Amino acid sequence: VQLQASGGGLVQPGDSLRLSCAASGRTLSTYIMGWFRQAPGKEREFVASIRSSGMTYYSDSVKGRFTISRDNAKNTGYLQMNSLKPEDTAVYYCAAGAFPYVKYDYWGQGTLVTVSS
């Protein structure tokens, strides 16, 4: 399975971005899909996840601003990021894990999001 993350870029505070995570090699409709991020000098942290049921989870730092979704027909996951802040600057990674979702089995290469005025 390969995951290809895309959609990062340089934006100003308050702007929006949508990240995509395209999967190939296997249908991930039964997998949990997640987004993580790693800011310079910091450890990787959880951002959001979505189960095959559609149940979503968010970190407190992005709740209310970010929305995770998936399109199983396209084997693609998304992260809609609104009201971006400078502290959202990081490399964003998508990941997927098989049931019972105790770990993420596959990781994408990361896409850089920079929020700066």
Stockholm file with secondary structure:
# STOCKHOLM 1.0

chainA/1-117         VQLQASGGGLVQPGDSLRLSCAASGRTLSTYIMGWFRQAPGKEREFVASIRSSGMTYYSDSVKGRFTISRDNAKNTGYLQMNSLKPEDTAVYYCAAGAFPYVKYDYWGQGTLVTVSS
#=GR chainA/1-117 SS CEEEEECCEEECTTCCEEEEEEEESSCCTTSEEEEEEECTTSCCEEEEEECTTCCEEECTTTTTTEEEEEETTTTEEEEEECSCCGGGCEEEEEEEECTTCSSCCEECCCEEEEECC
#=GC SS_cons         CEEEEECCEEECTTCCEEEEEEEESSCCTTSEEEEEEECTTSCCEEEEEECTTCCEEECTTTTTTEEEEEETTTTEEEEEECSCCGGGCEEEEEEEECTTCSSCCEECCCEEEEECC
//
